[in-house]
Protein backbone atom coordinates (compact mmCIF):
# COMPACT_ATOMS: atom_id res chain seq x y z
CA UNK A 1 0.00 0.00 0.00
CA UNK A 2 1.21 3.57 -0.63
CA UNK A 3 2.33 5.64 2.28
CA UNK A 4 -0.34 7.85 3.70
CA UNK A 5 0.08 11.05 5.65
CA UNK A 6 -2.01 9.39 8.35
CA UNK A 7 -0.24 6.03 8.23
CA UNK A 8 3.43 6.96 7.91
CA UNK A 9 4.09 10.56 9.04
CA UNK A 10 7.51 12.10 8.64
CA UNK A 11 8.16 14.28 11.68
CA UNK A 12 10.22 17.46 11.85
CA UNK A 13 12.61 17.26 14.76
CA UNK A 14 16.14 18.31 15.61
CA UNK A 15 18.84 15.79 14.85
CA UNK A 16 20.45 13.72 17.60
CA UNK A 17 19.16 10.63 19.39
CA UNK A 18 18.76 12.39 22.74
CA UNK A 19 16.42 15.15 21.47
CA UNK A 20 12.65 14.82 21.95
CA UNK A 21 9.80 17.27 21.37
CA UNK A 22 8.02 18.49 24.48
CA UNK A 23 4.75 16.58 24.91
CA UNK A 24 2.69 19.74 24.42
CA UNK A 25 4.38 20.73 21.16
CA UNK A 26 2.45 19.83 17.93
CA UNK A 27 4.04 17.49 15.44
CA UNK A 28 3.86 18.46 11.77
CA UNK A 29 3.56 16.04 8.90
CA UNK A 30 5.84 16.55 5.92
CA UNK A 31 4.37 15.52 2.58
CA UNK A 32 6.85 14.02 0.13
CA UNK A 33 6.21 14.62 -3.54
CA UNK A 34 7.67 13.31 -6.78
CA UNK A 35 7.52 15.80 -9.64
CA UNK A 36 6.89 14.68 -13.22
CA UNK A 37 7.20 17.11 -16.10
CA UNK A 38 8.56 17.55 -19.61
CA UNK A 39 9.00 21.30 -18.99
CA UNK A 40 12.20 21.75 -16.97
CA UNK A 41 11.71 25.48 -16.36
CA UNK A 42 8.10 25.06 -15.19
CA UNK A 43 9.09 22.06 -13.08
CA UNK A 44 11.81 24.07 -11.35
CA UNK A 45 9.36 26.87 -10.51
CA UNK A 46 6.77 24.42 -9.19
CA UNK A 47 9.42 22.58 -7.19
CA UNK A 48 10.48 25.83 -5.54
CA UNK A 49 6.88 26.70 -4.65
CA UNK A 50 6.31 23.22 -3.20
CA UNK A 51 9.42 23.48 -1.07
CA UNK A 52 8.40 26.96 0.13
CA UNK A 53 5.26 25.52 1.75
CA UNK A 54 7.00 22.58 3.39
CA UNK A 55 6.52 19.93 0.69
CA UNK A 56 9.56 17.67 0.46
CA UNK A 57 10.33 17.30 -3.27
CA UNK A 58 12.11 14.02 -3.97
CA UNK A 59 13.09 14.99 -7.49
CA UNK A 60 11.77 15.88 -10.92
CA UNK A 61 11.63 13.34 -13.76
CA UNK A 62 10.21 12.92 -17.20
CA UNK A 63 7.09 10.84 -17.86
CA UNK A 64 9.20 7.92 -19.07
CA UNK A 65 10.79 7.58 -15.61
CA UNK A 66 7.68 8.30 -13.54
CA UNK A 67 6.72 4.72 -12.65
CA UNK A 68 10.28 3.62 -11.96
CA UNK A 69 11.00 6.51 -9.62
CA UNK A 70 7.61 6.27 -7.91
CA UNK A 71 8.27 2.62 -7.08
CA UNK A 72 11.83 3.36 -5.98
CA UNK A 73 11.14 6.44 -3.84
CA UNK A 74 7.54 5.77 -2.68
CA UNK A 75 6.36 9.41 -2.39
CA UNK A 76 3.15 10.43 -0.66
CA UNK A 77 1.92 12.13 -3.82
CA UNK A 78 2.90 12.55 -7.47
CA UNK A 79 2.74 16.10 -8.82
CA UNK A 80 2.65 16.60 -12.59
CA UNK A 81 3.29 19.84 -14.42
CA UNK A 82 2.37 19.78 -18.11
CA UNK A 83 1.31 22.97 -19.92
CA UNK A 84 -0.49 20.80 -22.48
CA UNK A 85 -0.75 17.18 -21.24
CA UNK A 86 -0.70 14.42 -23.84
CA UNK A 87 -0.84 10.65 -24.12
CA UNK A 88 2.73 10.19 -22.83
CA UNK A 89 1.66 11.53 -19.43
CA UNK A 90 -1.64 9.67 -19.40
CA UNK A 91 0.01 6.36 -20.27
CA UNK A 92 2.50 6.92 -17.44
CA UNK A 93 -0.22 7.63 -14.86
CA UNK A 94 -2.24 4.64 -16.06
CA UNK A 95 0.79 2.42 -15.64
CA UNK A 96 1.41 3.94 -12.22
CA UNK A 97 -2.17 3.18 -11.16
CA UNK A 98 -1.76 -0.43 -12.29
CA UNK A 99 1.70 -0.90 -10.80
CA UNK A 100 1.98 1.16 -7.60
CA UNK A 101 -1.10 3.31 -7.16
CA UNK A 102 -0.47 6.75 -5.68
CA UNK A 103 -2.40 10.04 -5.45
CA UNK A 104 -1.68 12.21 -8.51
CA UNK A 105 -2.21 15.96 -8.91
CA UNK A 106 -1.91 17.61 -12.33
CA UNK A 107 -1.15 21.30 -12.88
CA UNK A 108 -1.70 22.51 -16.43
CA UNK A 109 -2.48 25.49 -18.63
CA UNK A 110 -4.81 23.44 -20.83
CA UNK A 111 -8.50 23.90 -19.99
CA UNK A 112 -9.72 21.38 -22.60
CA UNK A 113 -12.56 19.46 -20.89
CA UNK A 114 -11.81 16.34 -22.91
CA UNK A 115 -8.24 16.27 -21.64
CA UNK A 116 -9.39 16.83 -18.07
CA UNK A 117 -11.75 13.86 -18.40
CA UNK A 118 -8.95 11.79 -19.96
CA UNK A 119 -6.68 12.69 -17.05
CA UNK A 120 -9.24 11.54 -14.49
CA UNK A 121 -9.71 8.24 -16.35
CA UNK A 122 -5.92 7.79 -16.40
CA UNK A 123 -5.58 7.92 -12.62
CA UNK A 124 -5.22 11.65 -11.89
CA UNK A 125 -7.07 12.70 -8.74
CA UNK A 126 -6.89 16.47 -8.95
CA UNK A 127 -6.55 18.76 -11.99
CA UNK A 128 -5.66 22.45 -11.51
CA UNK A 129 -5.83 24.74 -14.55
CA UNK A 130 -4.00 28.05 -14.96
CA UNK A 131 -1.58 28.38 -12.11
CA UNK A 132 -0.43 26.91 -8.85
CA UNK A 133 -0.43 29.64 -6.26
CA UNK A 134 1.89 28.59 -3.45
CA UNK A 135 -0.62 29.18 -0.60
CA UNK A 136 -3.04 26.71 -2.24
CA UNK A 137 -0.54 23.93 -2.96
CA UNK A 138 -0.94 22.07 0.32
CA UNK A 139 -4.74 22.04 0.13
CA UNK A 140 -4.61 20.86 -3.50
CA UNK A 141 -2.33 17.97 -2.61
CA UNK A 142 -4.37 17.12 0.47
CA UNK A 143 -7.47 16.98 -1.73
CA UNK A 144 -5.74 14.64 -4.20
CA UNK A 145 -4.62 12.42 -1.34
CA UNK A 146 -8.08 12.36 0.24
CA UNK A 147 -9.67 11.43 -3.09
CA UNK A 148 -7.07 8.70 -3.56
CA UNK A 149 -7.84 7.24 -0.12
CA UNK A 150 -11.56 7.31 -0.83
CA UNK A 151 -11.00 5.68 -4.21
CA UNK A 152 -8.92 2.94 -2.57
CA UNK A 153 -11.65 2.35 0.02
CA UNK A 154 -14.23 1.98 -2.75
CA UNK A 155 -11.96 -0.37 -4.69
CA UNK A 156 -11.40 -2.52 -1.63
CA UNK A 157 -15.12 -2.62 -0.88
CA UNK A 158 -15.86 -3.60 -4.47
CA UNK A 159 -13.13 -6.23 -4.42
CA UNK A 160 -14.52 -7.66 -1.19
CA UNK A 161 -18.04 -7.71 -2.63
CA UNK A 162 -16.79 -9.41 -5.80
CA UNK A 163 -14.83 -11.94 -3.75
CA UNK A 164 -17.89 -12.76 -1.65
CA UNK A 165 -19.99 -13.17 -4.79
CA UNK A 166 -17.41 -15.45 -6.40
CA UNK A 167 -17.07 -17.42 -3.18
CA UNK A 168 -20.84 -17.88 -3.04
CA UNK A 169 -20.79 -19.23 -6.59
CA UNK A 170 -18.02 -21.67 -5.64
CA UNK A 171 -19.99 -22.88 -2.62
CA UNK A 172 -23.13 -23.38 -4.71
CA UNK A 173 -21.16 -25.29 -7.33
CA UNK A 174 -19.45 -27.47 -4.72
CA UNK A 175 -22.81 -28.17 -3.07
CA UNK A 176 -24.19 -29.21 -6.45
CA UNK A 177 -21.29 -31.62 -6.96
CA UNK A 178 -21.79 -33.21 -3.55
CA UNK A 179 -25.54 -33.44 -4.10
CA UNK A 180 -24.99 -35.09 -7.49
CA UNK A 181 -22.19 -37.56 -6.85
CA UNK A 182 -22.93 -38.33 -3.20
CA UNK A 183 -26.73 -38.14 -3.44
CA UNK A 184 -26.87 -35.67 -0.54
CA UNK A 185 -29.68 -33.20 0.18
CA UNK A 186 -28.66 -29.55 -0.05
CA UNK A 187 -28.56 -29.02 3.73
CA UNK A 188 -26.31 -32.03 4.22
CA UNK A 189 -23.99 -30.98 1.36
CA UNK A 190 -23.58 -27.55 2.95
CA UNK A 191 -22.94 -29.16 6.36
CA UNK A 192 -20.17 -31.29 4.84
CA UNK A 193 -18.50 -28.21 3.38
CA UNK A 194 -18.83 -26.20 6.58
CA UNK A 195 -17.49 -29.04 8.74
CA UNK A 196 -14.51 -29.54 6.41
CA UNK A 197 -13.78 -25.80 6.51
CA UNK A 198 -13.84 -25.75 10.31
CA UNK A 199 -11.63 -28.82 10.62
CA UNK A 200 -9.09 -27.48 8.13
CA UNK A 201 -9.32 -23.88 9.44
CA UNK A 202 -10.11 -22.64 5.93
CA UNK A 203 -12.69 -20.32 4.46
CA UNK A 204 -15.79 -21.99 3.10
CA UNK A 205 -14.89 -20.78 -0.39
CA UNK A 206 -11.44 -22.38 -0.15
CA UNK A 207 -12.97 -25.76 0.72
CA UNK A 208 -15.50 -25.35 -2.08
CA UNK A 209 -12.65 -24.72 -4.52
CA UNK A 210 -10.93 -27.87 -3.24
CA UNK A 211 -14.07 -29.88 -3.94
CA UNK A 212 -14.33 -28.48 -7.46
CA UNK A 213 -10.63 -29.05 -8.18
CA UNK A 214 -10.77 -32.51 -6.61
CA UNK A 215 -13.73 -33.52 -8.73
CA UNK A 216 -12.08 -32.19 -11.90
CA UNK A 217 -8.78 -33.95 -11.19
CA UNK A 218 -10.43 -37.25 -10.27
CA UNK A 219 -12.63 -37.15 -13.36
CA UNK A 220 -9.63 -36.47 -15.60
CA UNK A 221 -7.68 -39.41 -14.17
CA UNK A 222 -10.71 -41.68 -14.50
CA UNK A 223 -11.44 -40.70 -18.11
CA UNK A 224 -7.83 -40.96 -19.24
CA UNK A 225 -7.68 -44.36 -17.53
CA UNK A 226 -10.71 -45.47 -19.52
CA UNK A 227 -8.71 -45.02 -22.72
CA UNK A 228 -6.15 -47.52 -21.41
CA UNK A 229 -8.88 -50.05 -20.80
CA UNK A 230 -10.56 -49.47 -24.16
CA UNK A 231 -7.30 -50.02 -26.03
CA UNK A 232 -7.17 -53.56 -24.61
CA UNK A 233 -10.89 -54.27 -24.76
CA UNK A 234 -10.99 -53.49 -28.46
CA UNK A 235 -8.28 -56.06 -29.23
CA UNK A 236 -9.99 -58.62 -26.96
CA UNK A 237 -13.28 -58.18 -28.82
CA UNK A 238 -11.53 -58.29 -32.19
CA UNK A 239 -9.86 -61.55 -31.12
CA UNK A 240 -13.20 -63.05 -30.08
CA UNK A 241 -14.59 -62.18 -33.51
CA UNK A 242 -11.54 -63.71 -35.18
CA UNK A 243 -12.10 -66.90 -33.14
CA UNK A 244 -15.77 -66.97 -34.14
CA UNK A 245 -16.84 -66.79 -30.49
CA UNK A 246 -19.88 -64.82 -29.33
CA UNK A 247 -20.12 -62.57 -32.36
CA UNK A 248 -23.64 -61.47 -31.37
CA UNK A 249 -22.20 -59.82 -28.25
CA UNK A 250 -18.64 -59.03 -29.34
CA UNK A 251 -19.57 -57.01 -32.45
CA UNK A 252 -21.90 -54.48 -30.75
CA UNK A 253 -19.46 -54.19 -27.82
CA UNK A 254 -16.67 -53.44 -30.28
CA UNK A 255 -18.75 -50.73 -31.94
CA UNK A 256 -19.65 -49.28 -28.53
CA UNK A 257 -15.98 -49.28 -27.50
CA UNK A 258 -14.97 -47.36 -30.62
CA UNK A 259 -17.68 -44.77 -29.97
CA UNK A 260 -16.64 -44.51 -26.33
CA UNK A 261 -13.03 -43.74 -27.28
CA UNK A 262 -14.26 -40.94 -29.53
CA UNK A 263 -16.48 -39.49 -26.80
CA UNK A 264 -13.76 -39.73 -24.15
CA UNK A 265 -11.22 -37.96 -26.35
CA UNK A 266 -13.72 -35.19 -27.05
CA UNK A 267 -14.47 -34.73 -23.36
CA UNK A 268 -10.80 -34.67 -22.40
CA UNK A 269 -10.03 -32.09 -25.08
CA UNK A 270 -12.85 -29.94 -23.73
CA UNK A 271 -11.95 -30.30 -20.05
CA UNK A 272 -8.15 -30.28 -20.01
CA UNK A 273 -5.88 -27.29 -20.50
CA UNK A 274 -4.42 -27.39 -23.98
CA UNK A 275 -1.39 -25.43 -22.78
CA UNK A 276 -0.64 -28.03 -20.10
CA UNK A 277 -1.81 -31.30 -21.63
CA UNK A 278 -2.20 -30.49 -25.32
CA UNK A 279 0.88 -32.46 -26.40
CA UNK A 280 -0.26 -35.54 -24.48
CA UNK A 281 -3.73 -35.31 -25.99
CA UNK A 282 -2.28 -34.93 -29.47
CA UNK A 283 -0.15 -38.03 -28.91
CA UNK A 284 -3.36 -40.06 -28.61
CA UNK A 285 -4.75 -38.99 -31.96
CA UNK A 286 -2.25 -40.78 -34.22
CA UNK A 287 -2.43 -44.27 -32.69
CA UNK A 288 -6.18 -44.04 -32.31
CA UNK A 289 -6.74 -42.98 -35.91
CA UNK A 290 -4.65 -45.89 -37.21
CA UNK A 291 -6.27 -48.39 -34.84
CA UNK A 292 -9.74 -47.24 -35.78
CA UNK A 293 -8.96 -47.65 -39.48
CA UNK A 294 -7.52 -51.13 -38.92
CA UNK A 295 -10.77 -52.21 -37.26
CA UNK A 296 -12.74 -51.61 -40.46
CA UNK A 297 -11.44 -54.85 -42.04
CA UNK A 298 -13.06 -58.23 -41.45
CA UNK A 299 -11.76 -59.90 -38.33
CA UNK A 300 -9.02 -62.48 -38.87
CA UNK A 301 -6.27 -63.93 -36.72
CA UNK A 302 -3.62 -62.78 -39.19
CA UNK A 303 -4.50 -59.12 -38.59
CA UNK A 304 -4.44 -59.35 -34.80
CA UNK A 305 -0.69 -58.65 -34.27
CA UNK A 306 -0.87 -55.40 -36.26
CA UNK A 307 -4.05 -54.34 -34.45
CA UNK A 308 -2.51 -55.20 -31.10
CA UNK A 309 0.64 -53.16 -31.89
CA UNK A 310 -1.52 -50.10 -32.60
CA UNK A 311 -3.49 -50.69 -29.41
CA UNK A 312 -0.24 -50.83 -27.44
CA UNK A 313 0.75 -47.44 -28.83
CA UNK A 314 -2.61 -46.06 -27.75
CA UNK A 315 -2.15 -47.66 -24.33
CA UNK A 316 1.29 -46.05 -23.89
CA UNK A 317 -0.04 -42.61 -24.82
CA UNK A 318 -2.99 -43.01 -22.44
CA UNK A 319 -0.63 -44.12 -19.65
CA UNK A 320 1.45 -40.96 -20.06
CA UNK A 321 -1.61 -38.72 -19.97
CA UNK A 322 -3.04 -40.48 -16.90
CA UNK A 323 0.27 -40.24 -15.04
CA UNK A 324 0.53 -36.52 -15.86
CA UNK A 325 -3.01 -35.88 -14.61
CA UNK A 326 -2.33 -37.77 -11.40
CA UNK A 327 0.87 -35.81 -10.83
CA UNK A 328 -0.80 -32.47 -11.56
CA UNK A 329 -3.44 -33.13 -8.92
CA UNK A 330 -0.87 -33.75 -6.18
CA UNK A 331 -3.35 -35.72 -4.07
CA UNK A 332 -2.83 -39.23 -2.66
CA UNK A 333 -6.45 -40.02 -3.52
CA UNK A 334 -5.68 -39.65 -7.23
CA UNK A 335 -3.11 -42.45 -6.96
CA UNK A 336 -5.80 -44.77 -5.62
CA UNK A 337 -8.23 -43.77 -8.39
CA UNK A 338 -5.51 -44.37 -10.97
CA UNK A 339 -4.60 -47.73 -9.45
CA UNK A 340 -8.20 -48.90 -9.39
CA UNK A 341 -8.82 -47.61 -12.91
CA UNK A 342 -5.79 -49.51 -14.13
CA UNK A 343 -7.37 -52.76 -12.94
CA UNK A 344 -10.01 -52.27 -15.65
CA UNK A 345 -7.26 -52.25 -18.24
CA UNK A 346 -5.53 -55.30 -16.76
CA UNK A 347 -8.79 -57.30 -16.78
CA UNK A 348 -9.13 -56.69 -20.52
CA UNK A 349 -5.42 -57.14 -21.13
CA UNK A 350 -5.39 -60.59 -19.56
CA UNK A 351 -8.38 -61.68 -21.63
CA UNK A 352 -6.71 -60.33 -24.78
CA UNK A 353 -3.41 -62.06 -24.05
CA UNK A 354 -5.12 -65.39 -23.29
CA UNK A 355 -6.91 -65.25 -26.65
CA UNK A 356 -3.78 -64.20 -28.57
CA UNK A 357 -1.86 -67.02 -26.94
CA UNK A 358 -4.31 -69.48 -28.48
CA UNK A 359 -5.01 -67.79 -31.83
CA UNK A 360 -1.48 -66.78 -32.84
CA UNK A 361 0.43 -69.93 -31.91
CA UNK A 362 4.19 -70.31 -32.25
CA UNK A 363 6.56 -67.78 -30.74
CA UNK A 364 3.98 -64.98 -30.83
CA UNK A 365 1.55 -67.18 -28.91
CA UNK A 366 4.18 -68.04 -26.32
CA UNK A 367 5.05 -64.37 -25.84
CA UNK A 368 1.35 -63.59 -25.29
CA UNK A 369 1.09 -66.35 -22.67
CA UNK A 370 4.17 -65.08 -20.84
CA UNK A 371 2.75 -61.55 -20.92
CA UNK A 372 -0.51 -62.93 -19.50
CA UNK A 373 1.35 -64.31 -16.49
CA UNK A 374 2.92 -60.90 -15.89
CA UNK A 375 -0.52 -59.29 -16.13
CA UNK A 376 -1.89 -61.71 -13.52
CA UNK A 377 0.87 -60.77 -11.10
CA UNK A 378 0.32 -57.04 -11.67
CA UNK A 379 -3.44 -57.37 -11.13
CA UNK A 380 -3.11 -59.33 -7.89
CA UNK A 381 -0.44 -56.97 -6.52
CA UNK A 382 -2.68 -53.96 -7.23
CA UNK A 383 -5.66 -55.70 -5.64
CA UNK A 384 -3.65 -56.15 -2.45
CA UNK A 385 -2.66 -52.48 -2.49
CA UNK A 386 -6.29 -51.41 -2.91
CA UNK A 387 -7.30 -53.52 0.09
CA UNK A 388 -4.61 -51.81 2.18
CA UNK A 389 -5.38 -48.28 0.95
CA UNK A 390 -6.78 -45.88 3.60
CA UNK A 391 -9.27 -44.53 1.07
CA UNK A 392 -12.06 -47.01 1.78
CA UNK A 393 -15.65 -47.52 2.87
CA UNK A 394 -18.05 -50.39 3.49
CA UNK A 395 -19.31 -50.31 -0.09
CA UNK A 396 -15.74 -50.17 -1.46
CA UNK A 397 -14.71 -53.19 0.62
CA UNK A 398 -17.76 -55.11 -0.58
CA UNK A 399 -16.89 -54.29 -4.19
CA UNK A 400 -13.32 -55.48 -3.69
CA UNK A 401 -14.62 -58.79 -2.32
CA UNK A 402 -16.86 -59.21 -5.37
CA UNK A 403 -13.98 -58.37 -7.71
CA UNK A 404 -11.86 -61.14 -6.19
CA UNK A 405 -14.50 -63.71 -7.04
CA UNK A 406 -14.86 -62.33 -10.58
CA UNK A 407 -11.07 -62.38 -10.99
CA UNK A 408 -10.91 -66.09 -10.20
CA UNK A 409 -13.62 -66.71 -12.78
CA UNK A 410 -11.58 -64.78 -15.34
CA UNK A 411 -8.52 -66.88 -14.53
CA UNK A 412 -10.56 -70.01 -15.10
CA UNK A 413 -11.71 -68.74 -18.50
CA UNK A 414 -8.17 -67.73 -19.46
CA UNK A 415 -6.92 -71.23 -18.72
CA UNK A 416 -9.57 -72.69 -21.08
CA UNK A 417 -9.26 -70.10 -23.86
CA UNK A 418 -8.53 -72.87 -26.36
CA UNK A 419 -12.11 -74.16 -26.18
CA UNK A 420 -15.37 -72.53 -27.20
CA UNK A 421 -16.76 -72.92 -23.69
CA UNK A 422 -13.62 -71.46 -22.14
CA UNK A 423 -13.78 -68.43 -24.43
CA UNK A 424 -17.41 -67.91 -23.43
CA UNK A 425 -16.37 -67.92 -19.76
CA UNK A 426 -13.47 -65.61 -20.58
CA UNK A 427 -15.71 -63.14 -22.42
CA UNK A 428 -18.36 -63.14 -19.69
CA UNK A 429 -15.91 -62.91 -16.77
CA UNK A 430 -13.80 -60.14 -18.33
CA UNK A 431 -16.87 -58.00 -18.96
CA UNK A 432 -18.20 -58.68 -15.46
CA UNK A 433 -14.86 -57.79 -13.87
CA UNK A 434 -14.68 -54.66 -16.01
CA UNK A 435 -18.10 -53.56 -14.83
CA UNK A 436 -17.13 -54.13 -11.20
CA UNK A 437 -14.00 -52.01 -11.49
CA UNK A 438 -15.82 -49.30 -13.44
CA UNK A 439 -18.19 -48.99 -10.49
CA UNK A 440 -15.38 -49.24 -7.94
CA UNK A 441 -13.29 -46.56 -9.69
CA UNK A 442 -16.30 -44.27 -9.73
CA UNK A 443 -16.80 -44.85 -6.00
CA UNK A 444 -13.22 -43.88 -5.32
CA UNK A 445 -13.64 -40.85 -7.59
CA UNK A 446 -16.79 -39.72 -5.76
CA UNK A 447 -15.62 -40.49 -2.23
CA UNK A 448 -15.59 -37.59 0.20
CA UNK A 449 -11.87 -38.12 0.75
CA UNK A 450 -11.20 -37.58 -2.95
CA UNK A 451 -13.53 -34.60 -3.24
CA UNK A 452 -12.33 -32.88 -0.07
CA UNK A 453 -8.66 -33.66 -0.66
N, C-alpha and C positions, 0 to 999 in steps of 0.2 A: 504494500500500500504506500502511496506517496506520503511524504511528511506533511503534517498539518500544523498550523500555528497553535492549535489546541493540544495536539498530541506530542509534538517534539519541539518545544520552545527553545530558542537560543537566547541566553540571558546575558545582558551587559553587566560585567563586573570587572573590578580591578584585577590585574594578574597577580599570581602568588597564591600558593595553596592555603596560607593561613588566613587570607582575607575572606570575610563574609559580610553580606548586606545586613544592616540592622533589620530586625523582624518587622518594623513598622514602615520600612521603605518599600515602595512599589517596584515590582520587577517588570521590565519592558521586553516585549517580544520583538526580535529582529526578523524581518521577512527577508529570505534570500530569493533572488531573482536571477534567471538566466535570460539574457537579451538575444533575440534573433532578429537580424535585419540584413538587407542587401545594400543599405545606405549607410556608409560608415560615418559620415558627418552627422546625420540625424541620429544615429545610434549613440554617438559620443555625447550629443546634447541630452538625449533622454537618459543616458547612464548617469550623467552629472546631476540631473534633476532627481533621479531616483536616490542617489547617494545623499543628496541634500536633505531628504526627508527621512533618512534612516533606513533606507532599503539597501541591503547588502547585495551588490551586483557581482555575480560570480564570473562574468565574462560576456563578451558579445561574439556571436558566431553567425555564419551564414545559414540559410535554410538547409543546405546539404549536410550540415553537421549538427542540426538541432537535436535529433533523436539520440545520437551518440553521446553528446554532451549532457543531455538531460538524464540519461541513464547513469552516466559516470558521476555527475555532480549532485543529482537528486535535489533540485531547488524546490522551494515552496511554491513558486509560480513561474511561468514562462511569459515574458513580455516581448511582444513582437512590434517592431516599427517598420511599416511598409507604406510609403506614400500612395502607391497603387498596387495593392496585393494581387497576386496572380496564382496560378495553379501550383507553382513550385512551393509556395508557402502552404497552401491548402493540403497538398500531398504530404508535406512534412508534419503538419498538425494531425492529419488523419493517421499517419503512421505512429505518431507519438501516442495518440489515444488508444491505438491497438496494442502498443508495446509497453508503455509505462505512463499511464494516464496521469496528467497533471492539469491544474487550472491554467488557462491561457487567456491573456488579455492582449488585444490588438489595438494599436494606435495607428491611425491612417488619415490621409487627406481625402480619400475617395469616399464620397457619400452615396455611391451606387447601391441601391437597395438589393439588387440581385447579388452583388458581391458580399454584402453584409449577411444575407441569408446563406450564401455558400460558406462563409466563414463559420457561422453557427453550426451548419451541418458537418463541417470538417473538424469540430472539436474546440472551437473558440468559445469562451464563456462570457467575454465582455468585449464589445467593440466601441471605441471612442473615436469620433470623427472630428477633424479640425482642432488639433492641439492637445497638449497634455500639461496643463497648468500644474506646477509642482504641488501646490496645496491640496489638489484633488487626487494626487497619485495614490496615496495610501488607501483612500476610500474606494477608488476604482479597483485596486488589486484585492482589497478585502471583499468587494462584491463578486469578483471573479472566483475567488476562493470559496465563498459561501455558495455560489451557484454550483461549483464543482462538487462540494460536499453533498449538496442536495441531490445532484445528478447521480452521484455514487450511491446514495441511500436508495434512490428509486431503482437503480440498476440491481442492487443487491436484493431489494424486495421483489423485483420482477424475476430475478434468477431463482430466488427461494420459491416463489409461486410456481414457476416452470418446473423446478425440481420436484416439488410436491405433486404436481400434476403427472409428471412422467413416472414418479414412484407409484402413484395410484394406478396408472396403467399397467405397470409391471406386476403389481400385486393382483390385479384383476386377471391378468394373463396367467400368472402362476396358479391362481385359484382354479382357473379353467382347466389347466393341465392336470392338476391333482384331481379335480372332479371327473375328468375324462378317463385318465389312465388308472386311477385308484378307485373309481366309482364312489367318490365321497360327496356328501351334500355340501352346499356352499359354506355353511357354518363350520362344519368339521374341517374343510380345506383351509379356511382362514385360521382356525385354531392350530392346525399343524404348522402353518407358516409363523404364526405368532410365537408358539412354543419354541420352534427352532431358532427364531431370532433372539429370544430371551436366553436360551441355553448357550448360544454362540456369541452373545453380547454384540449383536449386529442390528442395524436398522432393518425394518421390515422389507424395505425396498431392496436391500442388499441380498437378503435371503430369497426374495422373489426372483432376483436376477440369477442367483445360483440355481434355482429350480429350472428356469428357462434355459440357461446354459447347459445344465446337466441333462435335460431332456434332449436338447439339440445334439450334444456330444454322443449320448447313448444311442440315439436314433441313427446318427451317422455311422457309428461302429457297427451297429446291427445291419444296416442296409449294405454297407460295403462287404460285410461278412456273408451276406446272402449271395453275392456274386461268386464268392469262392465255392459255396455249395452248389450253385447252379452250373458252374463249369464242370463239376464232376457228375452231377445228376444227368446232364445232357448226354454225356458219353455213356453212362450206365443205361439210359433209355435207348440210345442208339444201338448199344450192344444187345439189349433184349430184342430189339427189332431184327437185328442181324441174325440172332439165334432162332428167330421165329417163335419167341415166347411172349405170350400175353400182349399181342399187338393191339387188341381192343382197348387196353388200358395204357400201354406204353406210348402209342402214337399221340393221343390227346394230351398226355402229360408232357411229352416232348414239345408239342406246340405251345402249351401253357408256360413251360420253362423258358422258351425263346421269348415269348411276350413279356414274361416277368423280368428278364434281363433288360429288355428295352425300357420298361417302365422304371426299373431301379436306376439305370443310368440317367434317365431324364430327371428323376427326383434328386439324385446326387448332384447333378449339374446345377439344378435350381437352388439347392440348399447350401452347397459348399462354396467357400470363397474361391473364385477363380485365381486370384493372386496367390493364394496359399497352396491350393490343391489342384490347380489347373493342369499342371504337367502330369500329375498322377492320374487324373481323370482322362487326359488325352491318351495316356499309355494303355488305357483299356480299350479304346476305340479300334485300334488296328487288329489285335487278336480276336476281338469279338466279331468284327466285320468278316474276317476270313473264316472263323468258325461257323458263323451263321450261313455263309455261302456254301460251305462244305456240307451242311446238313440238308441242302436241297436235293442232293442225289439220293437214289434208292439205297436203303441200308444194305451193307454187305460187310463181311468180316475183313475183307481186304482193305477197306477204307478206314477201318477203325484206328490203326496206328497214326495215320495222318490227322484224323479228327482229334485223337487223344493229345497229340503234340500241340495242336492249337489250343485245346482246352487247358493244357498245362501253362501255356503262355498267359492265358486269361487268368488262371489261378494265381500265378506269380504277380501279375499286375494288381489283382485284387488284394493280395496279401500285403503288398507295399502300401496301398491306400489305407487299408484297415489299420496297419501298424502306425501310420502317420496320424490317423484320426485318434487312435488311442493315446499316443504320445502328446498330441496337442491338448487333449482334455486334462491331462495331469491329474487323474483321479484313480485311486485303486479300484473303484467299482467298474471302471471301463475295462480293466484287465480281466475281470471276471466275466463281463458281458462278451468280450472278445473270445475268451477261452470257451465259454458255453456255445457261442455261435460257431466256433471252429468245429465243434463236435458234429454239427449238421453236415459240414463238408466231409469229415472223416467217415461218417456213416455212408455217404454216397460214394466216397472214394474206395472204401473197402468193397462195396458191391460191384463197382466198376472193375476193380482189379481182379476180383474173383471170376468175373465173366471173361475178361481178357485172357486170364490164365488158361481158361478152357478153350476159347474161340481161336486164339492166335497159335497156340502150340509152339513147339520148338523153343529156341532161346528166348524169344519175345514172351512166350507164355511163362517160362520159368522166371524171367525178370518180374513179370506182373505178380506172380505168386509170392516172390520174395518181398516185393513192395507191399503186398497185402499183409504180410506178417509184421512189417514195420508199422503199418497203419493200425493194426490191432494193438500193438504196444503203445502207440501214441494215444489212441482213444482211451485205453484203460488207465494210463497215467493221468490224463486230463480229468477223467471221471473221479479219480481219487482226490485230485486237487480241488475239484468242485465240492466234494463232500466236506473237505476240510476248510473251505473258504468261510470267512466270518459273515459274508453277505448271504444270509439264508433266512428261511421262514418255514412254517409248517407245510405250506403248499409246495415250496421249492424242494423240501426234503422228500415229500411224497412223489413229486415228479422224477427226482433222481432215482428213487426206488423202482419206479415203473420203467425208466430208461434202462436200468440194469437188466431187467427181464427181457425187454425188447432187444437189447444188445446180444444176449445169449441166443435168441431166436435168429438174429442176423448171422451170427457165427455158424449156426447149424445150416442155414441156407447156403452160406459161402462154401462150406465143406462139401455140399452136394450140388454145386453149380454145374456139374457135368450132366445132370439129369434134368428132364423137363420139370419134374416135381420139385427138385431142389431149386431150380431157377424161379419157380412160382413162390416158394418160401422166401427166397432171397429178395424178390421184387416186393412182396408184401411186407416183410420185416424192415427193409430199408426205408420204405415210405412211412411205415409206422414210427420207426425211430426218428426219422426226419421230423415228423409232425410233433413228436414229444419234445424234441430239442428246439423246434420253432417256438412252441409255447413256453418252454423253460427260459429261453433267451429273452423272450418278451417280458416274462415275470422279473427277471433280473433287471431288464431295462426300465421297467416301471416300478421297481421297488423304491421305497422312501429313501433308503440309503443312497441309491443312485441319483435320485432326483434332488436330494438335499445335500449331496456331496459329503 
